[in-house]
Amino acid sequence: MDEKQIGTVDHFFGNISVSMIKLTDSLKVGDKIHIKGNTSDLTQDILSMQINRVPAQEAKAGDIISIKVDQKVRKDDAVYKVE
């Protein structure tokens, strides 16, 4: 599995298990991501995302998206798209 870094975790809301991710490349619903940090290691599919609280099917570099995550992630964790 090839991976390409596409952003970093900007914020994590633990009470609702939502991560905000600042993108440096494009991402769309259906893609698989891998979030990796010092204590984080999570791979999951993007089932839905939001940009500024509005549902979106795809996002581009520079966007900050919100996605539901299966476990805790931390600020500055690297986000990779699994090819």
N, C-alpha and C positions, 0 to 999 in steps of 0.2 A: 504494500500500500504506500503510494507516494503521498506526501503531505506538503502543503504550501502554506506558509504563515499568511493569514489574511486580516489579522487584527489583534487587539488586546482587550482584556476585561477592563472596563471603565468603572463599574460599580456592581455590587451584588446585594440584592434585597433578600435576606434570609427568611423573613416571615412569609414571603410568597414564592421563594425559590426562583427568582427572576434575575438574570444577568444582563447588564447593559454592556455592549461590545462596540468599541470604536473600530471601524473597518478601514483597512488599507487596500482592500481589493473587493470585488463583487461577491455576493452570496445570494442564494435564492432558496425558497422553500423546496425541500426534497434533498438538498445537499447534506452531506455528513460532515460534522466537525469534530475536532479533537482539541480539548482545552487542557493545557499542560502547564503546571507551575511547580513550585517547590514541594507543595503538599497536595496539589490537585492533579488528577489524571482521569479525564472523562471523555468518552466518545459517544456521540448521539446524533440522530437525524434531526434536521430542522423541520418540525411539523408546522410551525407558524412563527411569525415574527411581527414586530411593530416598529414603526419609525414615528417618533413623537406621538405615541399612543394611538396611532392609526395603523390598522392591519396592512401588511405589505407582502407581496409575493417575491420581490427581489429588492436588493439594496446595493449601492455602489460605494466605492472608496470615499471616505470622508463622512459617511452616514454613521450615526450611532443607533444601533438597533437594540431592542429588548427581546429576549427569548426566555422561555421557561427551561430550566435545567434540572437534571435528575439528582444532582448533589451540589454541595457547597463549592464555589469557586472563589478566587480572591483577585483583588485589584492587581493589574499588571500581569496576570497569567496570560500566556501566549495562546492564541486561537488559530488553529490550522484547519484548512479544508482538506478532507481526505479525498484523493483522486481515485 
